[in-house]
Amino acid sequence: MKLDISLTEAEELALSTIAVDPAEWIENFVRERIRLAKDEIVAAEIHRRLDSGATIPASREAIVIAAFSEGDTVSAADRHMAAMAAATEPAGPPAEPA
């Protein structure tokens, strides 16, 4: 996946106050957040697999891929869509007055 970002002049100037190299700073920020997400997925998946007696894949990359392909981990987009669908479902019949 390749990501591109465009900044306004004001955004670039603001970012330059906290980063010597804005592109490098953004890449480091994203990679660190990815590392944290992978750590969370790996920890949860290892715990789940140990509890169930399932085989644990040999690498962190393989654990993350298996967690998604087996449905044990879902993307934020999928969780958001499920929450939106649940919010639009009818609540059912109104309660009877007491």
C-alpha positions in Angstrom: 0.0 0.0 0.0 1.3 3.4 -0.9 -0.1 6.5 0.9 0.4 10.1 -0.2 -0.5 13.2 1.8 -0.8 16.8 0.7 -0.3 19.6 3.2 -1.3 23.2 2.9 1.4 25.8 3.4 0.2 26.5 6.9 0.1 22.8 7.8 3.7 22.3 6.5 4.9 25.3 8.5 3.2 24.1 11.6 4.7 20.6 11.2 8.1 22.1 10.6 8.0 23.4 14.2 8.1 19.8 15.6 9.9 17.9 12.8 13.2 18.5 11.1 12.1 16.4 8.2 8.2 16.3 8.0 8.1 13.3 5.6 10.4 11.2 7.8 8.4 12.3 10.9 5.1 11.2 9.3 6.6 7.9 8.2 8.0 7.2 11.6 4.7 8.1 13.3 2.8 5.7 11.1 5.3 2.9 11.4 5.3 3.2 15.2 1.4 3.1 15.3 1.5 0.0 13.1 4.0 -1.6 15.5 1.7 -0.9 18.4 -1.3 -2.3 16.6 0.7 -5.5 15.6 1.8 -5.9 19.2 -1.8 -5.8 20.4 -2.9 -8.3 17.7 -0.1 -10.7 18.3 -0.6 -10.7 22.1 -4.3 -11.3 21.8 -3.9 -14.0 19.1 -1.2 -15.8 21.1 -3.4 -15.8 24.2 -6.4 -17.0 22.2 -4.4 -19.8 20.5 -2.8 -20.9 23.8 -6.2 -21.1 25.5 -7.7 -23.1 22.6 -4.6 -25.3 22.0 -4.3 -24.0 18.4 -1.0 -23.9 16.6 0.8 -20.5 16.8 2.2 -19.3 13.4 6.0 -19.0 13.4 6.3 -15.2 12.8 4.6 -12.0 14.0 3.7 -11.3 10.3 2.1 -14.7 10.0 0.2 -14.3 13.3 -1.3 -11.0 12.2 -2.3 -12.4 8.8 -3.8 -15.5 10.4 -5.8 -13.4 12.9 -7.5 -11.5 10.1 -7.9 -14.4 7.7 -9.5 -16.6 10.4 -11.8 -13.8 11.5 -10.4 -13.3 15.0 -9.4 -9.7 14.3 -11.4 -7.3 12.2 -10.5 -3.9 10.8 -11.6 -0.6 12.2 -13.6 -0.1 9.1 -15.5 -3.4 9.6 -16.1 -2.5 13.2 -17.4 0.9 12.2 -19.8 -0.6 9.6 -21.1 -3.1 12.1 -21.7 -0.4 14.6 -23.5 1.8 12.0 -25.7 -1.2 11.0 -26.6 -1.9 14.6 -27.4 1.8 15.2 -29.9 1.8 12.3 -31.7 -1.4 13.2 -35.2 -0.9 14.5 -35.3 -0.9 18.3 -38.3 -3.1 18.4 -41.9 -2.4 19.7 -42.3 0.4 22.2 -42.7 -0.7 25.9 -46.2 -0.9 27.3 -47.1 2.0 29.6 -47.0 1.1 33.3 
